[in-house]
Amino acid sequence: MPRSVNHVASRARRKRVLKLAKGFFGRKKNVWTVAKNAVEKGLVYQYRDRKARKRDFRALWIQRINAGARLHGLSYSELMGKLKTAGIDLNRKVLADLAMNHPEAFAEVVNKVK
């Protein structure tokens, strides 16, 4: 009895990987072994950077809040501590947006906790 190989599944697997490699440079986009390695590495980066993006944005928000707080004579940690004791539940994303785009509203928040 002849050996049976599932060419449909293996071709579909290769097509799926080569589709993910679309836009890569050189042999990475059309040579199976090179494309497979490049796509695997790209997926690792994608997973890692979804986590890193959250860290990067939090750091950016903290920098913006700190800059806004120092204009009013407070440090970031003092402001966050006073917000907590005052019971004002604004997250860092909202506070950073207020500090950047609505400085008068941010000033009101700071005056409320002083």
Secondary structure, DSSP 8 states (H G I E B T S, - for coil): ------HHHHHHHHHHHHHHTTT--GGGGT-HHHHHHHHHHHHHHHHHHHHHHHHHHHHHHHHHHHHHHHHTT--HHHHHHHHHHHT----HHHHHHHHHH-HHHHHHHHHHH-
